[in-house]
Amino acid sequence: MSKMRIELNSPGIRKYLQGESVQGALRREAERIAQASGEGYEANVKVGRTRALANVRANTVEARLDNSKRNTILRNAR
């Protein structure tokens, strides 16, 4: 049986993970979660050192209390 070796092109992978297509997919999913969570939740997308990142956060006191009691963001991420 022969051994196969695969070498990944790290700069190419990094470029893809930071690209517009990945950012768009992350933005759509983060906005879906924020919408499902209700009023007071906000979706953000940023480009990190190696890849694009998305997060959803509770901006208002009411949303923070709701998320603290019910894990709203986590439940809507499923």
N, CA, C and O of each residue as an XYZ file, in Angstrom:
312
protein
N       0.850     -1.180      0.000
C       0.000      0.000      0.000
C       0.893      1.239      0.000
O       1.824      1.328      0.800
N       0.625      2.174     -0.868
C       1.458      3.366     -0.960
C       0.966      4.440      0.005
O      -0.218      4.530      0.327
N       1.913      5.242      0.447
C       1.568      6.349      1.335
C       1.309      7.591      0.489
O       2.053      7.887     -0.446
N       0.264      8.298      0.825
C      -0.076      9.517      0.104
C       0.188     10.698      1.026
O      -0.159     10.664      2.206
N       0.787     11.712      0.497
C       1.077     12.904      1.278
C       0.374     14.088      0.628
O       0.475     14.307     -0.579
N      -0.329     14.835      1.442
C      -1.031     16.022      0.962
C      -0.440     17.226      1.678
O      -0.346     17.254      2.905
N      -0.047     18.213      0.897
C       0.488     19.435      1.475
C      -0.464     20.576      1.136
O      -0.732     20.853     -0.033
N      -0.968     21.231      2.177
C      -1.929     22.314      1.975
C      -1.210     23.625      1.692
O      -0.128     23.882      2.218
N      -1.812     24.427      0.873
C      -1.304     25.743      0.530
C      -1.850     26.729      1.570
O      -2.936     27.282      1.395
N      -1.098     26.943      2.646
C      -1.576     27.766      3.762
C      -1.986     29.183      3.364
O      -3.048     29.638      3.791
N      -1.197     29.897      2.571
C      -1.647     31.240      2.169
C      -2.945     31.204      1.364
O      -3.774     32.104      1.496
N      -3.131     30.194      0.546
C      -4.362     30.068     -0.229
C      -5.567     29.785      0.650
O      -6.643     30.344      0.438
N      -5.388     28.922      1.631
C      -6.476     28.611      2.562
C      -6.827     29.842      3.386
O      -8.003     30.136      3.599
N      -5.811     30.560      3.848
C      -6.041     31.778      4.635
C      -6.808     32.808      3.800
O      -7.734     33.451      4.295
N      -6.418     32.959      2.533
C      -7.097     33.915      1.646
C      -8.568     33.535      1.477
O      -9.441     34.403      1.503
N      -8.844     32.237      1.305
C     -10.227     31.776      1.171
C     -11.013     32.033      2.456
O     -12.131     32.544      2.403
N     -10.439     31.683      3.606
C     -11.148     31.846      4.876
C     -11.384     33.306      5.239
O     -12.267     33.610      6.041
N     -10.604     34.209      4.657
C     -10.797     35.640      4.894
C     -11.609     36.292      3.777
O     -11.893     37.487      3.845
N     -11.982     35.538      2.763
C     -12.634     36.077      1.579
C     -14.078     36.483      1.767
O     -14.705     36.200      2.788
N     -14.583     37.154      0.755
C     -15.951     37.678      0.762
C     -17.002     36.568      0.831
O     -18.040     36.744      1.469
N     -16.745     35.429      0.184
C     -17.745     34.355      0.192
C     -17.935     33.790      1.597
O     -19.063     33.523      2.011
N     -16.854     33.609      2.320
C     -16.946     33.105      3.696
C     -17.557     34.171      4.595
O     -18.378     33.853      5.455
N     -17.175     35.418      4.413
C     -17.751     36.507      5.202
C     -19.255     36.605      4.973
O     -20.015     36.821      5.917
N     -19.685     36.448      3.722
C     -21.115     36.504      3.413
C     -21.886     35.376      4.071
O     -22.973     35.595      4.607
N     -21.336     34.173      4.036
C     -21.994     33.027      4.667
C     -22.081     33.223      6.185
O     -23.106     32.926      6.798
N     -21.000     33.723      6.780
C     -21.012     33.983      8.218
C     -22.012     35.078      8.573
O     -22.728     34.982      9.569
N     -22.048     36.123      7.739
C     -22.975     37.243      7.986
C     -24.430     36.773      7.930
O     -25.243     37.141      8.778
N     -24.748     35.956      6.921
C     -26.123     35.451      6.799
C     -26.508     34.615      8.023
O     -27.604     34.773      8.561
N     -25.633     33.747      8.454
C     -25.940     32.891      9.598
C     -26.040     33.698     10.889
O     -26.938     33.459     11.697
N     -25.130     34.651     11.092
C     -25.162     35.481     12.296
C     -26.428     36.341     12.323
O     -27.035     36.508     13.381
N     -26.827     36.882     11.185
C     -28.040     37.695     11.129
C     -29.289     36.840     11.357
O     -30.253     37.297     11.971
N     -29.268     35.605     10.862
C     -30.386     34.690     11.112
C     -30.532     34.437     12.609
O     -31.645     34.448     13.134
N     -29.429     34.211     13.289
C     -29.458     33.957     14.732
C     -29.920     35.200     15.481
O     -30.725     35.100     16.406
N     -29.418     36.374     15.090
C     -29.820     37.621     15.754
C     -31.310     37.887     15.563
O     -31.987     38.289     16.509
N     -31.831     37.669     14.354
C     -33.260     37.857     14.088
C     -34.101     36.891     14.909
O     -35.119     37.281     15.481
N     -33.682     35.638     14.968
C     -34.433     34.629     15.723
C     -34.390     34.904     17.217
O     -35.304     34.517     17.945
N     -33.331     35.573     17.683
C     -33.194     35.858     19.109
C     -34.120     36.981     19.557
O     -34.522     37.029     20.720
N     -34.458     37.880     18.644
C     -35.394     38.946     18.983
C     -34.736     40.311     18.989
O     -33.619     40.496     18.505
N     -35.461     41.252     19.550
C     -35.008     42.635     19.577
C     -33.857     42.796     20.564
O     -33.856     42.188     21.635
N     -32.885     43.614     20.197
C     -31.768     43.895     21.084
C     -30.530     43.052     20.813
O     -29.534     43.169     21.528
N     -30.578     42.208     19.796
C     -29.429     41.369     19.447
C     -28.821     41.881     18.145
O     -29.539     42.318     17.245
N     -27.489     41.824     18.051
C     -26.783     42.373     16.905
C     -25.764     41.367     16.386
O     -25.093     40.695     17.169
N     -25.649     41.264     15.058
C     -24.683     40.382     14.407
C     -23.515     41.212     13.876
O     -23.717     42.289     13.315
N     -22.304     40.712     14.053
C     -21.097     41.377     13.560
C     -20.208     40.366     12.854
O     -20.147     39.200     13.244
N     -19.520     40.817     11.814
C     -18.539     39.997     11.109
C     -17.268     40.819     10.992
O     -17.316     41.999     10.645
N     -16.127     40.194     11.280
C     -14.842     40.875     11.107
C     -13.826     39.876     10.580
O     -14.024     38.664     10.666
N     -12.754     40.392     10.043
C     -11.684     39.544      9.526
C     -10.565     39.527     10.554
O     -10.014     40.567     10.916
N     -10.240     38.326     11.016
C      -9.159     38.150     11.966
C      -7.839     37.908     11.252
O      -7.733     38.088     10.039
N      -6.847     37.504     12.009
C      -5.522     37.275     11.443
C      -5.512     36.127     10.444
O      -4.824     36.192      9.425
N      -6.281     35.068     10.735
C      -6.246     33.894      9.872
C      -7.567     33.577      9.191
O      -7.589     32.812      8.226
N      -8.667     34.144      9.667
C      -9.974     33.824      9.084
C     -11.001     34.886      9.457
O     -10.763     35.728     10.322
N     -12.143     34.828      8.789
C     -13.259     35.720      9.106
C     -13.978     35.177     10.333
O     -14.066     33.964     10.523
N     -14.488     36.069     11.156
C     -15.163     35.702     12.400
C     -16.515     36.392     12.471
O     -16.673     37.515     11.991
N     -17.484     35.724     13.067
C     -18.808     36.313     13.262
C     -19.220     36.120     14.711
O     -18.856     35.133     15.351
N     -19.982     37.075     15.212
C     -20.542     36.911     16.546
C     -21.906     37.572     16.617
O     -22.233     38.457     15.825
N     -22.689     37.126     17.577
C     -23.996     37.714     17.866
C     -23.945     38.113     19.326
O     -23.555     37.319     20.183
N     -24.341     39.344     19.607
C     -24.311     39.794     20.995
C     -25.596     40.503     21.369
O     -26.309     41.039     20.521
N     -25.865     40.489     22.646
C     -27.028     41.189     23.187
C     -26.601     42.620     23.491
O     -25.673     42.839     24.270
N     -27.270     43.591     22.884
C     -26.894     45.001     23.042
C     -27.663     45.722     24.129
O     -27.146     46.675     24.713
N     -28.861     45.306     24.414
C     -29.667     46.008     25.408
C     -29.667     45.238     26.723
O     -29.337     44.053     26.773
N     -30.042     45.932     27.768
C     -30.124     45.298     29.089
C     -31.151     44.170     29.058
O     -30.920     43.098     29.616
N     -32.273     44.412     28.411
C     -33.323     43.387     28.337
C     -32.824     42.145     27.604
O     -33.079     41.017     28.026
N     -32.114     42.367     26.504
C     -31.579     41.237     25.736
C     -30.522     40.496     26.539
O     -30.459     39.268     26.482
N     -29.695     41.209     27.281
C     -28.674     40.553     28.113
C     -29.328     39.691     29.187
O     -28.890     38.569     29.440
N     -30.378     40.217     29.820
C     -31.083     39.437     30.838
C     -31.748     38.209     30.218
O     -31.704     37.116     30.784
N     -32.359     38.400     29.056
C     -33.003     37.298     28.350
C     -31.981     36.214     28.002
O     -32.225     35.029     28.227
N     -30.855     36.620     27.462
C     -29.826     35.655     27.087
C     -29.241     34.971     28.322
O     -28.931     33.780     28.282
N     -29.089     35.709     29.405
C     -28.554     35.139     30.646
C     -29.488     34.078     31.220
O     -29.031     33.034     31.688
N     -30.788     34.340     31.187
C     -31.762     33.401     31.750
C     -32.062     32.228     30.831
O     -32.257     31.108     31.304
N     -32.104     32.469     29.515
C     -32.619     31.455     28.584
C     -31.602     30.952     27.564
O     -31.936     30.101     26.740
N     -30.367     31.458     27.599
C     -29.360     31.083     26.588
C     -29.921     31.261     25.171
O     -29.791     30.374     24.327
N     -30.533     32.393     24.928
C     -31.235     32.659     23.683
C     -30.329     32.518     22.459
O     -30.714     31.884     21.477
N     -29.156     33.090     22.508
C     -28.252     33.046     21.351
C     -27.857     31.611     21.051
O     -27.895     31.180     19.899
N     -27.479     30.872     22.083
C     -27.058     29.485     21.881
C     -28.195     28.624     21.354
O     -27.978     27.792     20.474
N     -29.387     28.805     21.867
C     -30.525     28.015     21.398
C     -30.850     28.297     19.934
O     -31.214     27.388     19.188
N     -30.720     29.542     19.529
C     -31.024     29.889     18.140
C     -29.893     29.545     17.180
O     -30.090     29.559     15.965
N     -28.725     29.242     17.702
C     -27.599     28.856     16.860
C     -27.728     27.403     16.397
O     -27.033     26.992     15.468
N     -28.581     26.642     17.011
C     -28.739     25.228     16.649
C     -29.571     25.064     15.419
O     -29.803     23.939     14.976
